[in-house]
Amino acid sequence: MGLNLAFTMLQEENPGQGSGNHRWDKENGEEDEEDFQSRTAAIEITDFECSIESRIDQSRDDRDRVQKKTFTNWINKYLVKSPRQIDDLYIDLRDGHNLIALLEVLSGETLPREEGRMRFHRLENVQIALDFLKKLKLKLVNIRNHDITDGNPKLTLGLIWSIILHYQINEIAVEGGEDVSSKQALLLWSQRNMEGYDIQMDNFTSSWRDGKALNVIIHRNRPELVDIDKVRESDNRTSLEDAFDIAEKELGVTRLLDPEDVDVEKPDERSLLTYVSSMYDAFPEVPPLPTSITVEAMVAFALHIRSIQFS
């Protein structure tokens, strides 16, 4: 009772020292509602930004993982002629020997190399490969020999992508596509393969996710290899697995990817460009629609595809 009375008297004598005084509250470690809401909002914004950054980092990591797999498999399909093989892209190119061997297979030329195992020899071998590529007018932006010798992931992927562009993708040409880039020419080739199947083909990412486009390319060129009715009913990963398996076993198209690499929200464009260009190598000319397929089957397939697109 005495304490309450004393506190009440203190408030009457010092009206500015009650809980309604903003400054006094803060000095005593209290926080008003406005400041609390501001602080909470700032925390939420920070959490949201961290979440976005985390998702971006995860997306980048997934992309690099798929590219590493694709490029490793692409290199090995040529190195088998050496015979050599790489297991880890970031490690097995460091001494320059596998890189030189790859360029020798692709170009048909013989390149010099250092046989020692010291860092100096590794750097020199990588430089031999880089100098050879520069003579071919390849754009090697900010890629130096020590980047590859030290296993820099980003620049190692960039180097191999430049080689793939030069030796595989830039060679693509289709009738009527003389004035477009190689990427656009490959897209045009893909679209022509889709004609009659009513499959939308707009890019080298989402258009390939369900595996149906890959099966259609095989069916159009080798209809006896693909059951188009089965493709219509298959889920994404089954369709992708069937296409990769048939292409490798029956057509000699090296399997560069797995279904889980493609059946994602945004498949990696460079990896799909590399694989689809391998399909182009197998079937550079687009044939007419197979006569063995019935009109009823094609209509059913087209209707099913449309039902998926609009579901």
DOFI-855471 format. One record per residue: residue number from 0; residue in three letters; z, y, x of N, C-alpha, C in turn. Coordinates in steps of 0.1 Angstrom, whole numbers. Layout:
{site NUM; "ala"; {Z; Y; X}; {Z; Y; X}; {Z; Y; X}}
...
***
This chain:
{site 0; "met"; {0; -12; 9}; {0; 0; 0}; {0; 12; 9}}
{site 1; "gly"; {9; 13; 19}; {10; 24; 28}; {-3; 27; 35}}
{site 2; "leu"; {-9; 16; 40}; {-22; 17; 47}; {-33; 23; 38}}
{site 3; "asn"; {-34; 18; 26}; {-44; 23; 17}; {-42; 37; 14}}
{site 4; "leu"; {-29; 42; 12}; {-27; 56; 9}; {-30; 64; 21}}
{site 5; "ala"; {-27; 60; 33}; {-30; 67; 45}; {-45; 69; 47}}
{site 6; "phe"; {-53; 58; 44}; {-67; 58; 45}; {-74; 68; 35}}
{site 7; "thr"; {-68; 68; 23}; {-73; 77; 13}; {-71; 91; 17}}
{site 8; "met"; {-59; 94; 22}; {-56; 108; 27}; {-65; 112; 38}}
{site 9; "leu"; {-68; 103; 47}; {-77; 106; 58}; {-91; 109; 53}}
{site 10; "gln"; {-96; 102; 43}; {-109; 105; 37}; {-109; 119; 31}}
{site 11; "glu"; {-98; 122; 24}; {-98; 135; 17}; {-98; 147; 27}}
{site 12; "glu"; {-90; 145; 39}; {-90; 155; 49}; {-103; 155; 57}}
{site 13; "asn"; {-110; 144; 58}; {-122; 143; 66}; {-133; 137; 58}}
{site 14; "pro"; {-138; 144; 48}; {-148; 138; 39}; {-161; 133; 46}}
{site 15; "gly"; {-163; 138; 58}; {-176; 134; 66}; {-174; 121; 73}}
{site 16; "gln"; {-162; 115; 72}; {-159; 103; 80}; {-159; 90; 71}}
{site 17; "gly"; {-164; 91; 60}; {-165; 79; 51}; {-177; 71; 53}}
{site 18; "ser"; {-178; 60; 45}; {-190; 52; 47}; {-203; 58; 43}}
{site 19; "gly"; {-202; 70; 36}; {-214; 77; 32}; {-220; 85; 43}}
{site 20; "asn"; {-213; 86; 55}; {-218; 95; 66}; {-227; 86; 75}}
{site 21; "his"; {-239; 89; 76}; {-249; 81; 83}; {-245; 81; 98}}
{site 22; "arg"; {-242; 92; 104}; {-239; 93; 118}; {-226; 85; 121}}
{site 23; "trp"; {-216; 87; 113}; {-203; 81; 115}; {-204; 65; 115}}
{site 24; "asp"; {-212; 61; 105}; {-215; 47; 103}; {-221; 41; 116}}
{site 25; "lys"; {-231; 48; 121}; {-238; 42; 133}; {-229; 42; 145}}
{site 26; "glu"; {-220; 53; 146}; {-211; 53; 157}; {-201; 42; 157}}
{site 27; "asn"; {-199; 37; 145}; {-189; 26; 143}; {-196; 12; 142}}
{site 28; "gly"; {-209; 12; 146}; {-216; -1; 146}; {-221; -6; 133}}
{site 29; "glu"; {-221; 3; 123}; {-227; -1; 110}; {-241; 3; 110}}
{site 30; "glu"; {-249; -2; 100}; {-263; 1; 99}; {-267; 3; 84}}
{site 31; "asp"; {-274; 14; 82}; {-277; 17; 68}; {-289; 9; 64}}
{site 32; "glu"; {-292; 9; 51}; {-303; 0; 45}; {-317; 3; 51}}
{site 33; "glu"; {-319; 16; 53}; {-333; 20; 58}; {-335; 15; 72}}
{site 34; "asp"; {-325; 17; 81}; {-327; 12; 94}; {-328; -4; 94}}
{site 35; "phe"; {-320; -10; 86}; {-321; -25; 85}; {-335; -30; 81}}
{site 36; "gln"; {-341; -23; 71}; {-354; -27; 67}; {-364; -24; 77}}
{site 37; "ser"; {-363; -13; 85}; {-372; -10; 95}; {-372; -20; 106}}
{site 38; "arg"; {-359; -24; 110}; {-358; -34; 121}; {-363; -47; 116}}
{site 39; "thr"; {-361; -51; 104}; {-366; -64; 99}; {-381; -64; 99}}
{site 40; "ala"; {-387; -52; 94}; {-402; -51; 94}; {-407; -53; 108}}
{site 41; "ala"; {-401; -46; 118}; {-406; -47; 132}; {-405; -61; 137}}
{site 42; "ile"; {-394; -69; 133}; {-393; -83; 138}; {-404; -91; 131}}
{site 43; "glu"; {-407; -89; 118}; {-417; -96; 112}; {-431; -94; 118}}
{site 44; "ile"; {-434; -81; 121}; {-447; -78; 127}; {-448; -85; 141}}
{site 45; "thr"; {-437; -84; 148}; {-437; -91; 162}; {-439; -106; 160}}
{site 46; "asp"; {-433; -112; 151}; {-434; -127; 148}; {-449; -130; 144}}
{site 47; "phe"; {-455; -121; 136}; {-468; -123; 131}; {-478; -122; 143}}
{site 48; "glu"; {-476; -112; 151}; {-485; -110; 163}; {-484; -122; 172}}
{site 49; "cys"; {-471; -127; 174}; {-469; -139; 183}; {-476; -151; 177}}
{site 50; "ser"; {-476; -152; 164}; {-482; -163; 157}; {-497; -163; 159}}
{site 51; "ile"; {-503; -151; 157}; {-518; -149; 159}; {-521; -152; 174}}
{site 52; "glu"; {-514; -147; 183}; {-517; -150; 197}; {-516; -164; 200}}
{site 53; "ser"; {-506; -171; 195}; {-504; -185; 197}; {-516; -193; 192}}
{site 54; "arg"; {-521; -189; 180}; {-533; -196; 174}; {-545; -194; 182}}
{site 55; "ile"; {-547; -181; 187}; {-558; -178; 195}; {-558; -187; 208}}
{site 56; "asp"; {-546; -187; 214}; {-544; -195; 227}; {-547; -210; 224}}
{site 57; "gln"; {-543; -215; 213}; {-545; -229; 209}; {-560; -232; 207}}
{site 58; "ser"; {-567; -222; 200}; {-581; -223; 198}; {-589; -223; 211}}
{site 59; "arg"; {-585; -215; 220}; {-591; -214; 233}; {-589; -227; 241}}
{site 60; "asp"; {-577; -232; 240}; {-574; -245; 247}; {-582; -256; 242}}
{site 61; "asp"; {-583; -257; 228}; {-591; -267; 222}; {-606; -266; 226}}
{site 62; "arg"; {-611; -254; 226}; {-625; -252; 230}; {-627; -257; 244}}
{site 63; "asp"; {-618; -253; 254}; {-620; -256; 268}; {-619; -272; 269}}
{site 64; "arg"; {-610; -278; 262}; {-608; -292; 263}; {-621; -299; 259}}
{site 65; "val"; {-627; -295; 248}; {-640; -301; 243}; {-651; -299; 253}}
{site 66; "gln"; {-652; -287; 258}; {-662; -284; 267}; {-661; -292; 280}}
{site 67; "lys"; {-648; -293; 284}; {-646; -301; 296}; {-651; -316; 294}}
{site 68; "lys"; {-648; -321; 283}; {-652; -335; 280}; {-668; -336; 279}}
{site 69; "thr"; {-674; -326; 272}; {-688; -326; 270}; {-695; -325; 283}}
{site 70; "phe"; {-691; -315; 291}; {-698; -313; 304}; {-696; -324; 314}}
{site 71; "thr"; {-684; -330; 314}; {-681; -342; 322}; {-691; -353; 319}}
{site 72; "asn"; {-692; -356; 306}; {-701; -367; 302}; {-716; -363; 305}}
{site 73; "trp"; {-719; -351; 303}; {-733; -346; 306}; {-736; -348; 321}}
{site 74; "ile"; {-727; -344; 330}; {-729; -346; 344}; {-730; -361; 348}}
{site 75; "asn"; {-721; -369; 342}; {-721; -383; 346}; {-734; -390; 342}}
{site 76; "lys"; {-741; -386; 331}; {-753; -393; 327}; {-764; -390; 338}}
{site 77; "tyr"; {-763; -380; 346}; {-772; -378; 357}; {-767; -383; 370}}
{site 78; "leu"; {-754; -382; 372}; {-748; -387; 385}; {-749; -402; 386}}
{site 79; "val"; {-751; -410; 375}; {-753; -424; 376}; {-765; -428; 385}}
{site 80; "lys"; {-774; -418; 386}; {-786; -421; 395}; {-783; -419; 409}}
{site 81; "ser"; {-771; -414; 413}; {-767; -411; 427}; {-764; -423; 435}}
{site 82; "pro"; {-755; -432; 432}; {-746; -433; 420}; {-733; -426; 423}}
{site 83; "arg"; {-728; -418; 415}; {-715; -411; 416}; {-710; -410; 402}}
{site 84; "gln"; {-697; -406; 401}; {-691; -403; 388}; {-679; -394; 389}}
{site 85; "ile"; {-677; -385; 380}; {-666; -376; 380}; {-657; -380; 368}}
{site 86; "asp"; {-644; -379; 371}; {-634; -382; 360}; {-627; -369; 355}}
{site 87; "asp"; {-625; -360; 365}; {-619; -347; 361}; {-627; -336; 366}}
{site 88; "leu"; {-633; -328; 357}; {-643; -318; 360}; {-637; -307; 370}}
{site 89; "tyr"; {-624; -304; 368}; {-618; -294; 376}; {-614; -298; 390}}
{site 90; "ile"; {-614; -311; 392}; {-610; -317; 405}; {-621; -322; 413}}
{site 91; "asp"; {-630; -330; 406}; {-641; -337; 413}; {-653; -329; 417}}
{site 92; "leu"; {-653; -316; 414}; {-664; -308; 420}; {-659; -299; 431}}
{site 93; "arg"; {-646; -300; 435}; {-640; -291; 445}; {-646; -292; 458}}
{site 94; "asp"; {-650; -304; 463}; {-655; -305; 476}; {-670; -303; 477}}
{site 95; "gly"; {-677; -301; 466}; {-691; -297; 465}; {-700; -309; 466}}
{site 96; "his"; {-696; -321; 469}; {-705; -332; 471}; {-711; -336; 457}}
{site 97; "asn"; {-702; -337; 447}; {-708; -341; 434}; {-717; -330; 428}}
{site 98; "leu"; {-713; -318; 431}; {-722; -307; 426}; {-735; -307; 433}}
{site 99; "ile"; {-736; -309; 446}; {-748; -310; 453}; {-756; -322; 448}}
{site 100; "ala"; {-750; -334; 446}; {-756; -346; 441}; {-762; -343; 427}}
{site 101; "leu"; {-755; -336; 418}; {-761; -333; 405}; {-773; -325; 406}}
{site 102; "leu"; {-773; -314; 415}; {-785; -306; 416}; {-796; -313; 422}}
{site 103; "glu"; {-794; -323; 431}; {-804; -331; 437}; {-811; -339; 426}}
{site 104; "val"; {-803; -345; 418}; {-809; -353; 407}; {-817; -345; 397}}
{site 105; "leu"; {-812; -333; 393}; {-818; -325; 384}; {-831; -318; 389}}
{site 106; "ser"; {-831; -315; 402}; {-842; -307; 408}; {-852; -316; 415}}
{site 107; "gly"; {-847; -328; 419}; {-856; -337; 427}; {-857; -333; 442}}
{site 108; "glu"; {-849; -323; 446}; {-849; -319; 460}; {-837; -324; 467}}
{site 109; "thr"; {-838; -324; 480}; {-826; -328; 489}; {-820; -316; 495}}
{site 110; "leu"; {-807; -315; 493}; {-800; -303; 498}; {-791; -307; 510}}
{site 111; "pro"; {-788; -298; 519}; {-780; -301; 531}; {-765; -302; 526}}
{site 112; "arg"; {-756; -307; 534}; {-742; -308; 530}; {-734; -310; 543}}
{site 113; "glu"; {-721; -305; 542}; {-711; -307; 552}; {-704; -320; 549}}
{site 114; "glu"; {-701; -328; 560}; {-695; -341; 557}; {-680; -340; 560}}
{site 115; "gly"; {-675; -330; 565}; {-660; -329; 568}; {-652; -328; 556}}
{site 116; "arg"; {-639; -329; 557}; {-630; -329; 546}; {-620; -317; 546}}
{site 117; "met"; {-622; -308; 555}; {-614; -296; 556}; {-618; -286; 545}}
{site 118; "arg"; {-609; -276; 542}; {-613; -266; 532}; {-625; -259; 535}}
{site 119; "phe"; {-627; -256; 548}; {-639; -249; 552}; {-652; -257; 548}}
{site 120; "his"; {-652; -270; 550}; {-663; -279; 546}; {-665; -279; 531}}
{site 121; "arg"; {-654; -279; 523}; {-656; -279; 509}; {-662; -266; 504}}
{site 122; "leu"; {-657; -255; 510}; {-662; -242; 506}; {-677; -241; 509}}
{site 123; "glu"; {-681; -246; 521}; {-695; -245; 525}; {-704; -253; 516}}
{site 124; "asn"; {-699; -265; 512}; {-707; -273; 503}; {-709; -266; 489}}
{site 125; "val"; {-699; -261; 484}; {-700; -254; 471}; {-709; -242; 473}}
{site 126; "gln"; {-708; -235; 484}; {-717; -223; 486}; {-732; -228; 487}}
{site 127; "ile"; {-734; -239; 493}; {-748; -245; 493}; {-753; -246; 479}}
{site 128; "ala"; {-745; -252; 470}; {-749; -254; 456}; {-752; -240; 450}}
{site 129; "leu"; {-743; -231; 452}; {-744; -217; 445}; {-756; -210; 450}}
{site 130; "asp"; {-759; -211; 463}; {-771; -205; 469}; {-784; -211; 463}}
{site 131; "phe"; {-784; -224; 461}; {-795; -230; 455}; {-798; -225; 441}}
{site 132; "leu"; {-787; -224; 433}; {-788; -219; 420}; {-793; -205; 419}}
{site 133; "lys"; {-788; -197; 428}; {-792; -183; 429}; {-807; -181; 432}}
{site 134; "lys"; {-813; -190; 440}; {-827; -190; 442}; {-835; -193; 430}}
{site 135; "leu"; {-829; -201; 420}; {-835; -204; 408}; {-833; -193; 397}}
{site 136; "lys"; {-827; -181; 402}; {-824; -170; 393}; {-814; -172; 382}}
{site 137; "leu"; {-805; -182; 385}; {-794; -184; 375}; {-784; -172; 377}}
{site 138; "lys"; {-779; -168; 365}; {-769; -157; 365}; {-755; -164; 367}}
{site 139; "leu"; {-749; -161; 379}; {-736; -167; 382}; {-726; -155; 383}}
{site 140; "val"; {-722; -150; 372}; {-714; -138; 372}; {-700; -141; 377}}
{site 141; "asn"; {-696; -135; 388}; {-682; -136; 393}; {-678; -150; 397}}
{site 142; "ile"; {-688; -159; 399}; {-684; -172; 404}; {-686; -173; 419}}
{site 143; "arg"; {-675; -176; 426}; {-676; -177; 440}; {-672; -191; 445}}
{site 144; "asn"; {-675; -194; 457}; {-672; -208; 461}; {-658; -212; 460}}
{site 145; "his"; {-649; -203; 463}; {-634; -206; 463}; {-630; -209; 448}}
{site 146; "asp"; {-637; -203; 439}; {-633; -205; 425}; {-635; -220; 421}}
{site 147; "ile"; {-645; -226; 426}; {-648; -240; 423}; {-639; -249; 432}}
{site 148; "thr"; {-638; -245; 444}; {-630; -253; 453}; {-615; -253; 449}}
{site 149; "asp"; {-611; -242; 443}; {-597; -242; 438}; {-595; -247; 424}}
{site 150; "gly"; {-606; -251; 418}; {-606; -258; 404}; {-603; -248; 393}}
{site 151; "asn"; {-608; -236; 394}; {-606; -226; 383}; {-613; -231; 371}}
{site 152; "pro"; {-605; -234; 360}; {-611; -240; 348}; {-622; -231; 341}}
{site 153; "lys"; {-619; -219; 339}; {-629; -210; 332}; {-642; -209; 340}}
{site 154; "leu"; {-641; -207; 353}; {-653; -205; 361}; {-661; -218; 364}}
{site 155; "thr"; {-653; -229; 364}; {-660; -242; 366}; {-668; -245; 353}}
{site 156; "leu"; {-662; -243; 341}; {-669; -245; 329}; {-682; -235; 328}}
{site 157; "gly"; {-680; -223; 332}; {-691; -213; 332}; {-702; -217; 341}}
{site 158; "leu"; {-699; -223; 353}; {-709; -228; 362}; {-717; -239; 356}}
{site 159; "ile"; {-710; -249; 351}; {-718; -261; 345}; {-726; -256; 333}}
{site 160; "trp"; {-721; -247; 325}; {-728; -242; 314}; {-741; -236; 318}}
{site 161; "ser"; {-741; -228; 329}; {-753; -222; 334}; {-763; -232; 339}}
{site 162; "ile"; {-758; -243; 345}; {-767; -254; 349}; {-773; -261; 337}}
{site 163; "ile"; {-765; -263; 326}; {-771; -269; 314}; {-781; -261; 308}}
{site 164; "leu"; {-778; -248; 307}; {-788; -239; 301}; {-801; -239; 309}}
{site 165; "his"; {-801; -239; 322}; {-813; -239; 330}; {-821; -252; 329}}
{site 166; "tyr"; {-814; -263; 331}; {-821; -275; 332}; {-824; -283; 319}}
{site 167; "gln"; {-817; -279; 308}; {-819; -286; 295}; {-822; -277; 284}}
{site 168; "ile"; {-815; -267; 281}; {-817; -259; 269}; {-828; -249; 270}}
{site 169; "asn"; {-830; -243; 282}; {-840; -233; 284}; {-854; -239; 284}}
{site 170; "glu"; {-855; -252; 285}; {-868; -259; 285}; {-873; -262; 271}}
{site 171; "ile"; {-865; -259; 260}; {-869; -262; 247}; {-879; -253; 241}}
{site 172; "ala"; {-889; -258; 235}; {-900; -250; 229}; {-905; -258; 217}}
{site 173; "val"; {-907; -250; 206}; {-912; -256; 194}; {-924; -247; 189}}
{site 174; "glu"; {-933; -254; 182}; {-944; -247; 176}; {-940; -236; 166}}
{site 175; "gly"; {-945; -224; 168}; {-941; -213; 160}; {-928; -206; 165}}
{site 176; "gly"; {-923; -211; 175}; {-910; -204; 181}; {-912; -199; 195}}
{site 177; "glu"; {-925; -194; 197}; {-928; -189; 211}; {-921; -176; 214}}
{site 178; "asp"; {-917; -168; 204}; {-912; -155; 207}; {-897; -155; 204}}
{site 179; "val"; {-890; -166; 204}; {-876; -166; 202}; {-869; -173; 214}}
{site 180; "ser"; {-856; -171; 214}; {-848; -177; 225}; {-848; -192; 224}}
{site 181; "ser"; {-844; -199; 235}; {-843; -213; 234}; {-833; -218; 224}}
{site 182; "lys"; {-822; -211; 222}; {-812; -214; 212}; {-818; -213; 198}}
{site 183; "gln"; {-825; -203; 196}; {-832; -201; 183}; {-843; -211; 180}}
{site 184; "ala"; {-850; -215; 191}; {-860; -225; 190}; {-854; -239; 186}}
{site 185; "leu"; {-842; -242; 192}; {-835; -254; 189}; {-830; -254; 175}}
{site 186; "leu"; {-826; -243; 170}; {-821; -241; 156}; {-833; -243; 147}}
{site 187; "leu"; {-845; -238; 150}; {-857; -239; 142}; {-861; -254; 142}}
{site 188; "trp"; {-860; -261; 153}; {-863; -275; 153}; {-853; -283; 144}}
{site 189; "ser"; {-841; -279; 145}; {-831; -286; 136}; {-833; -283; 121}}
{site 190; "gln"; {-837; -271; 118}; {-840; -268; 104}; {-852; -276; 99}}
{site 191; "arg"; {-862; -277; 107}; {-874; -285; 103}; {-871; -300; 101}}
{site 192; "asn"; {-861; -305; 109}; {-857; -319; 106}; {-850; -320; 93}}
{site 193; "met"; {-843; -309; 89}; {-836; -310; 76}; {-845; -308; 64}}
{site 194; "glu"; {-857; -304; 65}; {-866; -302; 54}; {-868; -315; 46}}
{site 195; "gly"; {-866; -313; 33}; {-867; -325; 24}; {-853; -332; 21}}
{site 196; "tyr"; {-843; -329; 29}; {-830; -334; 27}; {-820; -325; 21}}
{site 197; "asp"; {-824; -312; 20}; {-816; -302; 14}; {-803; -300; 20}}
{site 198; "ile"; {-803; -300; 34}; {-791; -297; 41}; {-792; -283; 48}}
{site 199; "gln"; {-782; -275; 46}; {-782; -261; 51}; {-779; -262; 66}}
{site 200; "met"; {-788; -255; 74}; {-787; -255; 88}; {-787; -241; 93}}
{site 201; "asp"; {-775; -235; 96}; {-775; -221; 100}; {-770; -218; 114}}
{site 202; "asn"; {-764; -228; 121}; {-757; -225; 133}; {-755; -238; 141}}
{site 203; "phe"; {-748; -237; 152}; {-744; -248; 160}; {-729; -250; 160}}
{site 204; "thr"; {-723; -247; 149}; {-709; -250; 147}; {-707; -257; 134}}
{site 205; "ser"; {-704; -250; 123}; {-700; -256; 111}; {-711; -265; 104}}
{site 206; "ser"; {-724; -262; 107}; {-735; -269; 101}; {-735; -284; 105}}
{site 207; "trp"; {-728; -287; 116}; {-728; -301; 122}; {-715; -308; 119}}
{site 208; "arg"; {-705; -302; 113}; {-692; -308; 112}; {-691; -321; 104}}
{site 209; "asp"; {-699; -323; 94}; {-698; -335; 86}; {-706; -346; 91}}
{site 210; "gly"; {-714; -344; 101}; {-722; -355; 107}; {-735; -358; 100}}
{site 211; "lys"; {-737; -353; 88}; {-749; -356; 81}; {-762; -351; 87}}
{site 212; "ala"; {-761; -339; 94}; {-773; -334; 100}; {-778; -343; 112}}
{site 213; "leu"; {-768; -348; 119}; {-772; -358; 130}; {-778; -370; 125}}
{site 214; "asn"; {-773; -376; 114}; {-778; -388; 108}; {-792; -385; 102}}
{site 215; "val"; {-794; -373; 97}; {-807; -370; 91}; {-818; -369; 102}}
{site 216; "ile"; {-814; -363; 114}; {-824; -363; 125}; {-828; -377; 129}}
{site 217; "ile"; {-818; -386; 130}; {-822; -400; 134}; {-830; -406; 123}}
{site 218; "his"; {-826; -404; 110}; {-834; -410; 99}; {-848; -405; 98}}
{site 219; "arg"; {-850; -392; 100}; {-863; -387; 99}; {-873; -392; 110}}
{site 220; "asn"; {-867; -395; 121}; {-875; -400; 132}; {-875; -415; 134}}
{site 221; "arg"; {-864; -421; 130}; {-863; -436; 130}; {-856; -441; 117}}
{site 222; "pro"; {-863; -440; 106}; {-856; -443; 93}; {-850; -457; 92}}
{site 223; "glu"; {-855; -466; 100}; {-850; -480; 99}; {-836; -481; 105}}
{site 224; "leu"; {-831; -470; 112}; {-818; -471; 119}; {-807; -465; 111}}
{site 225; "val"; {-810; -458; 100}; {-799; -451; 92}; {-801; -455; 77}}
{site 226; "asp"; {-790; -459; 72}; {-789; -461; 57}; {-785; -448; 51}}
{site 227; "ile"; {-795; -441; 45}; {-792; -427; 40}; {-782; -428; 28}}
{site 228; "asp"; {-782; -438; 21}; {-772; -440; 10}; {-758; -441; 15}}
{site 229; "lys"; {-756; -447; 26}; {-743; -449; 32}; {-739; -435; 38}}
{site 230; "val"; {-748; -428; 44}; {-745; -414; 49}; {-740; -405; 38}}
{site 231; "arg"; {-746; -407; 26}; {-743; -398; 15}; {-728; -400; 11}}
{site 232; "glu"; {-723; -412; 12}; {-710; -416; 7}; {-699; -415; 18}}
{site 233; "ser"; {-703; -414; 31}; {-694; -414; 42}; {-686; -401; 44}}
{site 234; "asp"; {-674; -402; 49}; {-666; -390; 52}; {-671; -385; 65}}
{site 235; "asn"; {-666; -373; 69}; {-671; -366; 81}; {-671; -375; 94}}
{site 236; "arg"; {-659; -381; 96}; {-658; -388; 109}; {-665; -401; 110}}
{site 237; "thr"; {-667; -407; 98}; {-675; -419; 98}; {-690; -416; 101}}
{site 238; "ser"; {-694; -405; 94}; {-708; -401; 97}; {-711; -397; 111}}
{site 239; "leu"; {-701; -390; 117}; {-703; -386; 131}; {-702; -398; 140}}
{site 240; "glu"; {-693; -407; 138}; {-692; -419; 146}; {-705; -428; 145}}
{site 241; "asp"; {-710; -429; 133}; {-723; -437; 131}; {-734; -430; 139}}
{site 242; "ala"; {-735; -417; 138}; {-746; -410; 145}; {-745; -411; 160}}
{site 243; "phe"; {-733; -409; 165}; {-731; -410; 180}; {-734; -424; 185}}
{site 244; "asp"; {-730; -434; 177}; {-731; -448; 181}; {-746; -452; 181}}
{site 245; "ile"; {-753; -448; 170}; {-767; -452; 169}; {-776; -445; 180}}
{site 246; "ala"; {-773; -432; 181}; {-780; -424; 191}; {-779; -430; 205}}
{site 247; "glu"; {-767; -434; 208}; {-765; -439; 222}; {-771; -453; 224}}
{site 248; "lys"; {-768; -462; 214}; {-773; -476; 216}; {-788; -478; 213}}
{site 249; "glu"; {-793; -470; 204}; {-807; -473; 200}; {-817; -463; 206}}
{site 250; "leu"; {-812; -451; 209}; {-821; -440; 214}; {-819; -435; 228}}
{site 251; "gly"; {-808; -440; 234}; {-804; -436; 248}; {-799; -422; 249}}
{site 252; "val"; {-794; -417; 238}; {-788; -403; 239}; {-773; -405; 242}}
{site 253; "thr"; {-769; -400; 254}; {-756; -402; 259}; {-746; -396; 249}}
{site 254; "arg"; {-735; -403; 247}; {-724; -398; 238}; {-716; -388; 246}}
{site 255; "leu"; {-717; -376; 242}; {-710; -365; 249}; {-697; -361; 242}}
{site 256; "leu"; {-696; -364; 229}; {-685; -360; 220}; {-680; -371; 212}}
{site 257; "asp"; {-668; -369; 206}; {-662; -378; 197}; {-661; -371; 183}}
{site 258; "pro"; {-660; -379; 172}; {-659; -373; 159}; {-648; -362; 158}}
{site 259; "glu"; {-636; -365; 164}; {-625; -355; 163}; {-628; -342; 170}}
{site 260; "asp"; {-638; -342; 179}; {-642; -329; 185}; {-650; -321; 177}}
{site 261; "val"; {-657; -327; 167}; {-667; -319; 159}; {-661; -317; 145}}
{site 262; "asp"; {-653; -326; 140}; {-648; -324; 126}; {-635; -315; 127}}
{site 263; "val"; {-637; -303; 130}; {-627; -292; 131}; {-632; -280; 124}}
{site 264; "glu"; {-623; -270; 122}; {-626; -258; 115}; {-638; -251; 121}}
{site 265; "lys"; {-638; -250; 134}; {-650; -243; 141}; {-653; -251; 153}}
{site 266; "pro"; {-663; -260; 152}; {-667; -268; 164}; {-672; -260; 175}}
{site 267; "asp"; {-671; -265; 187}; {-675; -257; 199}; {-690; -256; 200}}
{site 268; "glu"; {-695; -244; 200}; {-710; -242; 200}; {-717; -247; 212}}
{site 269; "arg"; {-711; -244; 224}; {-718; -249; 236}; {-719; -264; 237}}
{site 270; "ser"; {-708; -271; 233}; {-708; -285; 233}; {-719; -291; 223}}
{site 271; "leu"; {-720; -285; 211}; {-730; -290; 202}; {-744; -286; 206}}
{site 272; "leu"; {-746; -275; 212}; {-759; -271; 218}; {-763; -281; 228}}
{site 273; "thr"; {-754; -285; 236}; {-757; -295; 247}; {-761; -309; 241}}
{site 274; "tyr"; {-753; -313; 230}; {-756; -326; 224}; {-769; -325; 216}}
{site 275; "val"; {-771; -315; 208}; {-783; -314; 199}; {-795; -313; 208}}
{site 276; "ser"; {-794; -306; 219}; {-806; -305; 228}; {-809; -319; 234}}
{site 277; "ser"; {-799; -328; 236}; {-802; -341; 240}; {-809; -349; 229}}
{site 278; "met"; {-806; -346; 216}; {-814; -352; 205}; {-828; -347; 205}}
{site 279; "tyr"; {-830; -334; 208}; {-843; -329; 209}; {-851; -336; 220}}
{site 280; "asp"; {-845; -339; 231}; {-852; -346; 242}; {-857; -360; 237}}
{site 281; "ala"; {-850; -366; 228}; {-854; -379; 222}; {-865; -377; 212}}
{site 282; "phe"; {-865; -366; 205}; {-875; -364; 194}; {-880; -350; 194}}
{site 283; "pro"; {-888; -346; 204}; {-892; -332; 204}; {-901; -327; 193}}
{site 284; "glu"; {-909; -337; 188}; {-918; -334; 177}; {-912; -338; 163}}
{site 285; "val"; {-912; -329; 153}; {-907; -333; 140}; {-917; -340; 132}}
{site 286; "pro"; {-915; -352; 128}; {-925; -360; 120}; {-924; -356; 105}}
{site 287; "pro"; {-934; -360; 98}; {-933; -358; 83}; {-921; -366; 77}}
{site 288; "leu"; {-918; -363; 65}; {-907; -370; 58}; {-911; -385; 57}}
{site 289; "pro"; {-901; -394; 61}; {-904; -408; 60}; {-910; -413; 47}}
{site 290; "thr"; {-920; -420; 47}; {-926; -425; 35}; {-918; -437; 29}}
{site 291; "ser"; {-909; -443; 37}; {-902; -454; 32}; {-891; -450; 23}}
{site 292; "ile"; {-887; -437; 23}; {-876; -433; 14}; {-881; -429; 0}}
{site 293; "thr"; {-875; -433; -10}; {-879; -430; -23}; {-875; -416; -28}}
{site 294; "val"; {-883; -411; -37}; {-880; -397; -43}; {-866; -397; -49}}
{site 295; "glu"; {-863; -408; -56}; {-850; -409; -63}; {-838; -409; -53}}
{site 296; "ala"; {-840; -415; -41}; {-829; -415; -31}; {-828; -401; -25}}
{site 297; "met"; {-839; -395; -23}; {-838; -381; -17}; {-831; -371; -27}}
{site 298; "val"; {-835; -373; -39}; {-829; -364; -49}; {-814; -366; -50}}
{site 299; "ala"; {-810; -379; -50}; {-796; -382; -51}; {-788; -377; -38}}
{site 300; "phe"; {-795; -378; -27}; {-789; -374; -14}; {-787; -358; -15}}
{site 301; "ala"; {-797; -351; -19}; {-797; -337; -20}; {-786; -332; -30}}
{site 302; "leu"; {-785; -339; -41}; {-775; -335; -51}; {-761; -337; -46}}
{site 303; "his"; {-759; -348; -38}; {-746; -351; -33}; {-742; -340; -23}}
{site 304; "ile"; {-752; -336; -14}; {-749; -326; -4}; {-746; -313; -11}}
{site 305; "arg"; {-753; -309; -22}; {-750; -297; -29}; {-736; -297; -35}}
{site 306; "ser"; {-732; -309; -40}; {-719; -310; -47}; {-708; -308; -37}}
{site 307; "ile"; {-710; -312; -24}; {-701; -310; -13}; {-700; -296; -10}}
{site 308; "gln"; {-711; -289; -9}; {-712; -275; -4}; {-705; -266; -15}}
{site 309; "phe"; {-706; -269; -27}; {-700; -261; -38}; {-687; -265; -43}}
{site 310; "ser"; {-682; -276; -38}; {-669; -281; -42}; {-657; -273; -36}}
***
